[in-house]
């Protein structure tokens, strides 16, 4: 592999290596697909304007995730959206748990298999909340349930998915 000589070449290399994981990280934080697309692009534009040293793949990936998280938090504030509790402190820990090593593609495939096993009500709640971006209250209204019932359903469903993925993907 040849040495990267310009900021633009470095950026292209970082995009090639990290773009998919930055996008997935943003989705994990709660971005819808379109916003994740936009913010992923913004991450690399930010890096182009604010160059940093390349300290290796792991440190670069962590820096890009931090930049993505900060851009998402700024977007939430600018659009007067509710900030998820613990987003800043817990996002790196959650990412590390979900993607140990370079297994994010393997975990994504496992997650798809696990999603296929969900009951219709669980799947609908996930789709409304995360794909369609509805709040808990809006999801509850659409599903003719209380917000507390939806919160509980989503919490149980996320735990079920986490356990299912962990069973399929052993480190």
Secondary structure, DSSP 8 states (H G I E B T S, - for coil): -----SHHHHHHHHHHHHHHHHHHHHHHHT--HHHHHHHHHHHHHHHHHS------HHHHHHHHHHHHHHHHHHHHHHTT----TTHHHHHHHHHHHHS-TT-HHHHHHHHHHHHHTS-HHHHHHHIIIIIS---HHHHHHHTTS-HHHHHHHHHHHHHHHHHHHHHH---
